[in-house]
Amino acid sequence: MFKSNKEVGAVKCRVSQEKTANVEHFLNDFSVINRVYCDPSIYLENNNLTAM
């Protein structure tokens, strides 16, 4: 079964947040990753991922 780009993006969003959310040194990188993978205009239904 193939995942849609939206589903893949949501997974990348969650993984990137889990990897960086608690590491202060990467907060700047996190904000970039968050914009790329968690853009609410793309992932509107993933409010639990984009509501950071």
C-alpha distance matrix in Angstrom:
0.0 3.8 6.6 9.7 12.9 14.4 12.1 12.6 16.2 16.7 15.7 18.0 20.5 20.7 20.8 23.5 25.4 25.4 26.6 29.4 30.4 33.2 34.5 37.2 37.5 34.0 34.5 35.1 31.9 30.1 31.3 30.0 26.5 26.5 27.4 24.7 21.7 23.2 24.9 25.3 25.6 21.9 20.6 23.0 21.0 20.8 24.5 24.3 23.2 25.5 28.6 30.1
3.8 0.0 3.8 6.5 9.4 11.4 9.7 9.7 13.3 14.3 13.7 15.6 18.2 18.9 19.1 21.3 23.5 23.9 24.9 27.4 28.6 31.6 32.6 35.2 35.2 31.7 32.1 32.3 29.1 27.5 28.5 26.9 23.6 23.8 24.3 21.4 18.7 20.4 21.9 22.6 22.6 18.9 18.0 20.6 19.2 18.9 22.7 22.9 21.3 23.3 26.6 28.0
6.6 3.8 0.0 3.8 6.5 7.9 5.9 6.4 9.8 10.6 10.4 12.4 14.7 15.5 16.1 18.2 20.2 20.9 22.1 24.3 25.3 28.4 29.6 32.0 32.3 28.7 28.8 29.1 26.1 24.2 25.1 23.7 20.4 20.3 20.9 18.2 15.3 16.8 18.3 19.0 19.2 15.5 14.3 17.1 15.7 15.3 19.0 19.2 17.6 19.5 22.8 24.3
9.7 6.5 3.8 0.0 3.8 5.2 5.2 6.3 8.5 9.9 11.0 12.5 14.1 15.7 16.8 18.3 20.1 21.5 22.8 24.5 25.3 28.7 29.8 31.8 32.1 28.4 28.2 28.1 25.3 23.5 23.8 22.3 19.3 18.9 18.9 16.3 13.7 15.0 15.9 16.4 16.2 12.4 11.8 14.5 13.8 13.8 17.6 18.4 16.7 18.0 21.4 23.1
12.9 9.4 6.5 3.8 0.0 3.8 5.5 5.1 5.9 8.5 9.9 10.4 11.9 14.2 15.2 16.0 18.0 19.9 20.8 22.1 23.2 26.7 27.4 29.2 29.3 25.5 25.3 24.9 22.1 20.5 20.6 18.8 16.1 15.9 15.6 12.8 10.6 12.3 13.0 14.2 13.9 10.1 10.2 13.4 13.6 13.2 16.7 17.7 15.4 16.2 19.8 21.2
14.4 11.4 7.9 5.2 3.8 0.0 3.8 5.5 5.1 6.2 8.8 9.9 10.3 12.4 14.3 15.1 16.4 18.4 19.9 21.0 21.5 25.1 26.2 27.9 28.4 24.7 24.0 23.9 21.5 19.4 19.2 18.1 15.4 14.3 14.2 12.1 9.4 10.0 10.8 11.2 11.3 7.6 6.7 9.9 9.8 9.5 13.0 14.3 12.3 13.0 16.6 18.3
12.1 9.7 5.9 5.2 5.5 3.8 0.0 3.8 5.4 5.1 6.4 8.7 9.7 10.8 12.4 14.2 15.5 16.7 18.5 20.2 20.6 23.9 25.4 27.5 28.2 24.6 24.1 24.6 22.0 19.6 20.2 19.3 16.1 15.2 15.9 14.0 10.6 11.3 13.1 13.4 14.3 10.9 8.9 11.8 10.6 9.5 13.3 13.6 11.8 13.6 16.9 18.5
12.6 9.7 6.4 6.3 5.1 5.5 3.8 0.0 3.8 5.4 5.2 6.3 8.5 10.0 10.6 12.1 14.2 15.4 16.5 18.3 19.4 22.7 23.6 25.9 26.1 22.4 22.5 22.7 19.8 17.8 18.8 17.5 14.1 14.1 15.0 12.4 9.2 11.1 13.2 14.6 15.6 12.0 10.7 14.2 13.6 12.0 15.4 15.4 12.8 14.5 18.1 18.9
16.2 13.3 9.8 8.5 5.9 5.1 5.4 3.8 0.0 3.8 5.4 5.0 6.0 8.6 9.8 10.3 12.1 14.2 15.2 16.3 17.2 20.7 21.6 23.4 23.7 20.0 19.6 19.6 16.9 14.9 15.4 14.1 10.9 10.6 11.2 8.8 5.5 7.4 9.5 11.3 12.4 9.2 8.1 11.8 12.1 10.2 13.2 13.5 10.5 11.5 15.2 15.9
16.7 14.3 10.6 9.9 8.5 6.2 5.1 5.4 3.8 0.0 3.8 5.5 4.9 6.2 8.6 9.9 10.6 12.4 14.3 15.5 15.7 19.2 20.6 22.6 23.4 19.9 19.2 19.9 17.6 14.9 15.5 15.1 11.9 10.5 12.0 10.6 6.9 7.0 9.8 10.5 12.6 9.8 7.3 10.4 9.8 7.2 10.3 10.1 7.4 9.3 12.7 13.7
15.7 13.7 10.4 11.0 9.9 8.8 6.4 5.2 5.4 3.8 0.0 3.8 5.3 5.2 6.1 8.4 9.8 10.6 12.2 14.3 15.0 18.0 19.4 21.9 22.6 19.2 19.2 20.2 17.5 14.9 16.4 16.0 12.4 11.9 14.0 12.3 8.7 9.7 12.9 14.1 16.2 13.4 11.1 14.1 13.2 10.3 13.2 12.0 9.3 11.9 15.0 15.3
18.0 15.6 12.4 12.5 10.4 9.9 8.7 6.3 5.0 5.5 3.8 0.0 3.8 5.5 5.1 5.9 8.4 9.8 10.4 12.1 13.5 16.7 17.4 19.7 19.9 16.3 16.5 17.1 14.1 12.1 13.7 12.8 9.1 9.5 11.6 9.6 6.4 8.5 11.8 13.9 16.0 13.3 11.8 15.2 15.2 12.2 14.6 13.7 10.3 12.1 15.3 15.0
20.5 18.2 14.7 14.1 11.9 10.3 9.7 8.5 6.0 4.9 5.3 3.8 0.0 3.8 5.6 5.3 6.2 8.7 10.1 10.8 11.3 14.9 16.0 17.8 18.5 15.0 14.4 15.2 12.8 10.1 11.1 11.1 7.6 6.6 9.1 8.2 4.8 5.5 9.2 11.0 13.7 11.7 9.8 12.8 13.1 9.8 11.6 10.7 7.0 8.4 11.6 11.2
20.7 18.9 15.5 15.7 14.2 12.4 10.8 10.0 8.6 6.2 5.2 5.5 3.8 0.0 3.8 5.5 5.1 6.2 8.6 10.1 10.1 13.2 15.0 17.4 18.6 15.4 15.0 16.6 14.5 11.4 13.1 13.8 10.4 9.2 12.3 11.9 8.6 8.5 12.2 13.3 16.3 14.5 11.9 14.4 13.8 10.1 11.6 9.5 6.5 9.3 11.6 11.1
20.8 19.1 16.1 16.8 15.2 14.3 12.4 10.6 9.8 8.6 6.1 5.1 5.6 3.8 0.0 3.8 5.4 5.1 6.2 8.7 9.9 12.5 13.7 16.5 17.2 14.0 14.6 16.2 13.6 11.0 13.6 13.9 10.3 10.5 13.7 12.8 9.9 10.9 14.7 16.4 19.2 17.1 15.0 17.8 17.3 13.8 15.3 13.2 10.2 12.7 15.0 13.9
23.5 21.3 18.2 18.3 16.0 15.1 14.2 12.1 10.3 9.9 8.4 5.9 5.3 5.5 3.8 0.0 3.8 5.5 5.2 6.2 8.1 11.1 11.5 13.9 14.2 10.8 11.2 12.6 9.8 7.4 10.2 10.3 6.8 7.6 11.0 10.3 8.3 9.6 13.1 15.4 18.2 16.5 15.0 17.8 18.1 14.6 15.7 14.1 10.6 12.0 14.4 12.6
25.4 23.5 20.2 20.1 18.0 16.4 15.5 14.2 12.1 10.6 9.8 8.4 6.2 5.1 5.4 3.8 0.0 3.8 5.4 5.3 5.2 8.7 10.1 12.3 13.6 10.5 10.0 12.2 10.4 7.1 9.4 10.9 8.2 7.4 11.1 11.7 9.7 9.4 13.0 14.6 17.9 16.8 14.8 17.0 17.2 13.5 13.8 11.7 8.6 10.0 11.6 9.4
25.4 23.9 20.9 21.5 19.9 18.4 16.7 15.4 14.2 12.4 10.6 9.8 8.7 6.2 5.1 5.5 3.8 0.0 3.8 5.7 5.7 7.8 9.7 12.7 14.2 11.7 12.0 14.7 12.9 10.0 12.9 14.4 11.5 11.1 14.9 15.1 12.8 12.9 16.5 17.9 21.2 19.9 17.6 19.7 19.3 15.5 15.9 13.1 10.7 13.0 14.1 12.0
26.6 24.9 22.1 22.8 20.8 19.9 18.5 16.5 15.2 14.3 12.2 10.4 10.1 8.6 6.2 5.2 5.4 3.8 0.0 3.8 6.2 7.6 8.0 11.2 11.8 9.3 10.7 13.1 10.9 8.9 12.4 13.4 10.7 11.6 15.2 15.1 13.4 14.3 17.7 19.8 22.8 21.5 19.7 22.1 22.1 18.4 19.0 16.5 13.7 15.5 16.9 14.4
29.4 27.4 24.3 24.5 22.1 21.0 20.2 18.3 16.3 15.5 14.3 12.1 10.8 10.1 8.7 6.2 5.3 5.7 3.8 0.0 3.8 5.6 5.3 7.9 8.7 6.1 6.9 9.7 8.2 6.0 9.5 11.1 9.3 10.0 13.5 14.2 13.3 13.7 16.8 18.9 22.0 21.2 19.7 21.9 22.4 18.7 18.7 16.6 13.7 14.6 15.7 12.6
30.4 28.6 25.3 25.3 23.2 21.5 20.6 19.4 17.2 15.7 15.0 13.5 11.3 10.1 9.9 8.1 5.2 5.7 6.2 3.8 0.0 3.8 5.8 7.7 10.0 8.1 7.2 10.6 10.2 7.2 9.7 12.3 10.9 10.2 13.8 15.2 14.1 13.5 16.5 17.9 21.3 21.0 19.1 20.8 21.1 17.4 16.8 14.4 12.1 12.9 13.1 9.9
33.2 31.6 28.4 28.7 26.7 25.1 23.9 22.7 20.7 19.2 18.0 16.7 14.9 13.2 12.5 11.1 8.7 7.8 7.6 5.6 3.8 0.0 3.8 6.3 9.1 8.6 8.5 12.2 12.3 10.1 12.7 15.4 14.3 13.9 17.4 18.9 17.8 17.3 20.3 21.6 25.1 24.8 22.9 24.4 24.6 20.9 20.0 17.4 15.5 16.5 16.2 12.9
34.5 32.6 29.6 29.8 27.4 26.2 25.4 23.6 21.6 20.6 19.4 17.4 16.0 15.0 13.7 11.5 10.1 9.7 8.0 5.3 5.8 3.8 0.0 3.8 5.5 5.7 6.8 10.3 10.3 9.2 12.2 14.4 13.7 14.2 17.5 18.7 18.3 18.3 21.1 23.0 26.2 25.9 24.4 26.2 26.8 23.1 22.5 20.2 17.8 18.4 18.6 15.1
37.2 35.2 32.0 31.8 29.2 27.9 27.5 25.9 23.4 22.6 21.9 19.7 17.8 17.4 16.5 13.9 12.3 12.7 11.2 7.9 7.7 6.3 3.8 0.0 3.8 5.4 5.3 8.5 9.9 9.4 11.4 14.0 14.3 14.7 17.4 19.2 19.4 19.2 21.4 23.3 26.4 26.5 25.4 27.0 28.0 24.5 23.5 21.5 19.2 19.1 19.0 15.2
37.5 35.2 32.3 32.1 29.3 28.4 28.2 26.1 23.7 23.4 22.6 19.9 18.5 18.6 17.2 14.2 13.6 14.2 11.8 8.7 10.0 9.1 5.5 3.8 0.0 3.8 5.8 7.6 8.5 9.5 11.7 13.4 13.9 15.2 17.6 18.9 19.6 20.0 22.1 24.5 27.3 27.2 26.5 28.4 29.6 26.2 25.6 23.8 21.1 20.9 21.3 17.7
34.0 31.7 28.7 28.4 25.5 24.7 24.6 22.4 20.0 19.9 19.2 16.3 15.0 15.4 14.0 10.8 10.5 11.7 9.3 6.1 8.1 8.6 5.7 5.4 3.8 0.0 3.8 5.5 5.1 5.9 8.7 10.0 10.2 11.7 14.2 15.2 15.8 16.5 18.6 21.2 23.9 23.6 23.0 25.2 26.4 23.0 22.7 21.2 18.2 18.0 18.8 15.4
34.5 32.1 28.8 28.2 25.3 24.0 24.1 22.5 19.6 19.2 19.2 16.5 14.4 15.0 14.6 11.2 10.0 12.0 10.7 6.9 7.2 8.5 6.8 5.3 5.8 3.8 0.0 3.8 5.4 4.8 6.3 8.8 9.7 10.1 12.4 14.3 15.0 14.9 16.7 18.9 21.7 22.0 21.3 23.0 24.5 21.2 20.4 19.2 16.4 15.6 16.1 12.5
35.1 32.3 29.1 28.1 24.9 23.9 24.6 22.7 19.6 19.9 20.2 17.1 15.2 16.6 16.2 12.6 12.2 14.7 13.1 9.7 10.6 12.2 10.3 8.5 7.6 5.5 3.8 0.0 3.8 5.3 5.3 6.7 8.8 9.9 11.1 12.9 14.6 14.8 16.0 18.6 20.9 21.3 21.2 23.1 25.1 22.1 21.5 20.9 17.8 16.5 17.4 14.2
31.9 29.1 26.1 25.3 22.1 21.5 22.0 19.8 16.9 17.6 17.5 14.1 12.8 14.5 13.6 9.8 10.4 12.9 10.9 8.2 10.2 12.3 10.3 9.9 8.5 5.1 5.4 3.8 0.0 3.8 5.4 5.2 6.2 8.4 10.0 10.7 12.2 13.3 14.9 17.9 20.1 19.8 19.8 22.2 23.9 20.9 20.9 20.2 16.8 15.9 17.5 14.7
30.1 27.5 24.2 23.5 20.5 19.4 19.6 17.8 14.9 14.9 14.9 12.1 10.1 11.4 11.0 7.4 7.1 10.0 8.9 6.0 7.2 10.1 9.2 9.4 9.5 5.9 4.8 5.3 3.8 0.0 3.8 5.4 5.0 5.8 8.5 9.8 10.3 10.7 12.7 15.4 18.1 17.8 17.2 19.4 20.8 17.6 17.5 16.5 13.2 12.6 14.0 11.1
31.3 28.5 25.1 23.8 20.6 19.2 20.2 18.8 15.4 15.5 16.4 13.7 11.1 13.1 13.6 10.2 9.4 12.9 12.4 9.5 9.7 12.7 12.2 11.4 11.7 8.7 6.3 5.3 5.4 3.8 0.0 3.8 5.5 5.0 6.2 8.7 10.1 9.8 10.8 13.4 15.8 16.2 16.0 17.9 19.9 17.1 16.6 16.3 13.2 11.5 12.8 10.2
30.0 26.9 23.7 22.3 18.8 18.1 19.3 17.5 14.1 15.1 16.0 12.8 11.1 13.8 13.9 10.3 10.9 14.4 13.4 11.1 12.3 15.4 14.4 14.0 13.4 10.0 8.8 6.7 5.2 5.4 3.8 0.0 3.8 5.4 5.2 6.3 8.8 9.7 10.3 13.6 15.4 15.2 15.8 18.1 20.4 17.9 18.0 18.1 14.7 13.1 15.2 13.1
26.5 23.6 20.4 19.3 16.1 15.4 16.1 14.1 10.9 11.9 12.4 9.1 7.6 10.4 10.3 6.8 8.2 11.5 10.7 9.3 10.9 14.3 13.7 14.3 13.9 10.2 9.7 8.8 6.2 5.0 5.5 3.8 0.0 3.8 5.4 5.1 6.0 7.7 9.6 12.9 14.9 14.0 14.0 16.8 18.5 15.7 16.4 16.1 12.4 11.6 14.3 12.5
26.5 23.8 20.3 18.9 15.9 14.3 15.2 14.1 10.6 10.5 11.9 9.5 6.6 9.2 10.5 7.6 7.4 11.1 11.6 10.0 10.2 13.9 14.2 14.7 15.2 11.7 10.1 9.9 8.4 5.8 5.0 5.4 3.8 0.0 3.8 5.5 5.4 5.0 7.0 9.8 12.4 12.0 11.5 13.8 15.5 12.7 12.9 12.9 9.3 8.0 10.5 9.0
27.4 24.3 20.9 18.9 15.6 14.2 15.9 15.0 11.2 12.0 14.0 11.6 9.1 12.3 13.7 11.0 11.1 14.9 15.2 13.5 13.8 17.4 17.5 17.4 17.6 14.2 12.4 11.1 10.0 8.5 6.2 5.2 5.4 3.8 0.0 3.8 5.8 5.5 5.1 8.5 10.2 10.2 10.9 13.1 15.6 13.6 13.8 14.8 11.5 9.2 11.9 11.1
24.7 21.4 18.2 16.3 12.8 12.1 14.0 12.4 8.8 10.6 12.3 9.6 8.2 11.9 12.8 10.3 11.7 15.1 15.1 14.2 15.2 18.9 18.7 19.2 18.9 15.2 14.3 12.9 10.7 9.8 8.7 6.3 5.1 5.5 3.8 0.0 3.8 6.0 6.2 10.0 10.9 9.7 10.8 13.7 16.0 14.0 15.2 16.1 12.5 11.1 14.4 13.9
21.7 18.7 15.3 13.7 10.6 9.4 10.6 9.2 5.5 6.9 8.7 6.4 4.8 8.6 9.9 8.3 9.7 12.8 13.4 13.3 14.1 17.8 18.3 19.4 19.6 15.8 15.0 14.6 12.2 10.3 10.1 8.8 6.0 5.4 5.8 3.8 0.0 3.8 5.9 9.0 10.7 8.7 8.5 11.8 13.4 11.0 12.7 13.2 9.6 9.1 12.7 12.6
23.2 20.4 16.8 15.0 12.3 10.0 11.3 11.1 7.4 7.0 9.7 8.5 5.5 8.5 10.9 9.6 9.4 12.9 14.3 13.7 13.5 17.3 18.3 19.2 20.0 16.5 14.9 14.8 13.3 10.7 9.8 9.7 7.7 5.0 5.5 6.0 3.8 0.0 3.8 5.9 8.6 7.6 6.5 9.1 10.8 8.4 9.3 10.2 6.8 5.5 9.1 9.5
24.9 21.9 18.3 15.9 13.0 10.8 13.1 13.2 9.5 9.8 12.9 11.8 9.2 12.2 14.7 13.1 13.0 16.5 17.7 16.8 16.5 20.3 21.1 21.4 22.1 18.6 16.7 16.0 14.9 12.7 10.8 10.3 9.6 7.0 5.1 6.2 5.9 3.8 0.0 3.8 5.4 5.5 6.2 8.1 11.0 9.7 10.3 12.3 9.6 7.1 10.2 11.1
25.3 22.6 19.0 16.4 14.2 11.2 13.4 14.6 11.3 10.5 14.1 13.9 11.0 13.3 16.4 15.4 14.6 17.9 19.8 18.9 17.9 21.6 23.0 23.3 24.5 21.2 18.9 18.6 17.9 15.4 13.4 13.6 12.9 9.8 8.5 10.0 9.0 5.9 3.8 0.0 3.8 5.2 4.9 5.0 8.2 7.7 7.6 10.5 8.9 6.0 8.6 10.7
25.6 22.6 19.2 16.2 13.9 11.3 14.3 15.6 12.4 12.6 16.2 16.0 13.7 16.3 19.2 18.2 17.9 21.2 22.8 22.0 21.3 25.1 26.2 26.4 27.3 23.9 21.7 20.9 20.1 18.1 15.8 15.4 14.9 12.4 10.2 10.9 10.7 8.6 5.4 3.8 0.0 3.8 5.9 5.8 9.5 10.3 10.7 13.9 12.4 9.8 12.2 14.3
21.9 18.9 15.5 12.4 10.1 7.6 10.9 12.0 9.2 9.8 13.4 13.3 11.7 14.5 17.1 16.5 16.8 19.9 21.5 21.2 21.0 24.8 25.9 26.5 27.2 23.6 22.0 21.3 19.8 17.8 16.2 15.2 14.0 12.0 10.2 9.7 8.7 7.6 5.5 5.2 3.8 0.0 3.8 5.9 8.7 9.2 11.0 13.7 11.8 10.1 13.3 15.3
20.6 18.0 14.3 11.8 10.2 6.7 8.9 10.7 8.1 7.3 11.1 11.8 9.8 11.9 15.0 15.0 14.8 17.6 19.7 19.7 19.1 22.9 24.4 25.4 26.5 23.0 21.3 21.2 19.8 17.2 16.0 15.8 14.0 11.5 10.9 10.8 8.5 6.5 6.2 4.9 5.9 3.8 0.0 3.8 5.6 5.4 7.7 10.2 8.6 7.7 10.9 13.3
23.0 20.6 17.1 14.5 13.4 9.9 11.8 14.2 11.8 10.4 14.1 15.2 12.8 14.4 17.8 17.8 17.0 19.7 22.1 21.9 20.8 24.4 26.2 27.0 28.4 25.2 23.0 23.1 22.2 19.4 17.9 18.1 16.8 13.8 13.1 13.7 11.8 9.1 8.1 5.0 5.8 5.9 3.8 0.0 3.8 5.5 6.4 9.8 9.5 8.1 10.2 13.3
21.0 19.2 15.7 13.8 13.6 9.8 10.6 13.6 12.1 9.8 13.2 15.2 13.1 13.8 17.3 18.1 17.2 19.3 22.1 22.4 21.1 24.6 26.8 28.0 29.6 26.4 24.5 25.1 23.9 20.8 19.9 20.4 18.5 15.5 15.6 16.0 13.4 10.8 11.0 8.2 9.5 8.7 5.6 3.8 0.0 3.8 5.6 8.4 9.1 9.1 10.9 14.2
20.8 18.9 15.3 13.8 13.2 9.5 9.5 12.0 10.2 7.2 10.3 12.2 9.8 10.1 13.8 14.6 13.5 15.5 18.4 18.7 17.4 20.9 23.1 24.5 26.2 23.0 21.2 22.1 20.9 17.6 17.1 17.9 15.7 12.7 13.6 14.0 11.0 8.4 9.7 7.7 10.3 9.2 5.4 5.5 3.8 0.0 3.8 5.4 5.4 6.4 8.5 11.3
24.5 22.7 19.0 17.6 16.7 13.0 13.3 15.4 13.2 10.3 13.2 14.6 11.6 11.6 15.3 15.7 13.8 15.9 19.0 18.7 16.8 20.0 22.5 23.5 25.6 22.7 20.4 21.5 20.9 17.5 16.6 18.0 16.4 12.9 13.8 15.2 12.7 9.3 10.3 7.6 10.7 11.0 7.7 6.4 5.6 3.8 0.0 3.8 5.3 5.1 5.6 9.0
24.3 22.9 19.2 18.4 17.7 14.3 13.6 15.4 13.5 10.1 12.0 13.7 10.7 9.5 13.2 14.1 11.7 13.1 16.5 16.6 14.4 17.4 20.2 21.5 23.8 21.2 19.2 20.9 20.2 16.5 16.3 18.1 16.1 12.9 14.8 16.1 13.2 10.2 12.3 10.5 13.9 13.7 10.2 9.8 8.4 5.4 3.8 0.0 3.8 5.8 5.7 8.1
23.2 21.3 17.6 16.7 15.4 12.3 11.8 12.8 10.5 7.4 9.3 10.3 7.0 6.5 10.2 10.6 8.6 10.7 13.7 13.7 12.1 15.5 17.8 19.2 21.1 18.2 16.4 17.8 16.8 13.2 13.2 14.7 12.4 9.3 11.5 12.5 9.6 6.8 9.6 8.9 12.4 11.8 8.6 9.5 9.1 5.4 5.3 3.8 0.0 3.8 5.8 7.1
25.5 23.3 19.5 18.0 16.2 13.0 13.6 14.5 11.5 9.3 11.9 12.1 8.4 9.3 12.7 12.0 10.0 13.0 15.5 14.6 12.9 16.5 18.4 19.1 20.9 18.0 15.6 16.5 15.9 12.6 11.5 13.1 11.6 8.0 9.2 11.1 9.1 5.5 7.1 6.0 9.8 10.1 7.7 8.1 9.1 6.4 5.1 5.8 3.8 0.0 3.8 5.6
28.6 26.6 22.8 21.4 19.8 16.6 16.9 18.1 15.2 12.7 15.0 15.3 11.6 11.6 15.0 14.4 11.6 14.1 16.9 15.7 13.1 16.2 18.6 19.0 21.3 18.8 16.1 17.4 17.5 14.0 12.8 15.2 14.3 10.5 11.9 14.4 12.7 9.1 10.2 8.6 12.2 13.3 10.9 10.2 10.9 8.5 5.6 5.7 5.8 3.8 0.0 3.8
30.1 28.0 24.3 23.1 21.2 18.3 18.5 18.9 15.9 13.7 15.3 15.0 11.2 11.1 13.9 12.6 9.4 12.0 14.4 12.6 9.9 12.9 15.1 15.2 17.7 15.4 12.5 14.2 14.7 11.1 10.2 13.1 12.5 9.0 11.1 13.9 12.6 9.5 11.1 10.7 14.3 15.3 13.3 13.3 14.2 11.3 9.0 8.1 7.1 5.6 3.8 0.0
